[in-house]
Amino acid sequence: MYAAIQKYRDQLGIPLELIANRNLPVYAEAEHLEVADIGKNGQQYLLTQAAAHAWQELKAAATTDAVDIFIISAFRSFERQAELIQTRLAIGIPIAEVLTVLAPPGCSEHHTGRAVDICTPGVPPALEVFEQTEAFSWLSKHANQFGFFLSFPRDNRYGYLYEPWHWCFHANPDLIHPASQVP
């Protein structure tokens, strides 16, 4: 795992100091995934079994309360994370800026198969405006009951921009963001 992370870090020009200075956790890629949801375009969103079941229960409860939510991103491999970063680098965004919105490969909660990016109809995906929706209000009140927690609030300790759409499942919330060694 660490060799793969280092390879991507080197290819993308991500300084080890940046990861260490921000005390970013390192995650392994989930190995046992299942379909948690299917998008309108047929895209399958994969999560671990526990996270998938929790998502399905959360979504059903939201639907019961007339709140429409859907996944726009779930499990991501190290390779996919690197592709997303490379796309931004290719249009001239400096790596330090890219890493305020995307985690370096190996440091994304999406690798765990427990993180989801959520949207609701009528709102552009993955934008702060999601905070102003009924869906965000509902998630803020109810998501924790299903084991989902907002990962990156304003001024979070990892230096990521505020992401009201990014929620991560934690069967044991006491283990949120365990300390890890940076490779």
Order of alpha helices (4+ residues) and beta strands (2+ residues): alpha-alpha-beta-beta-alpha-beta-alpha-alpha-beta-alpha-beta-beta
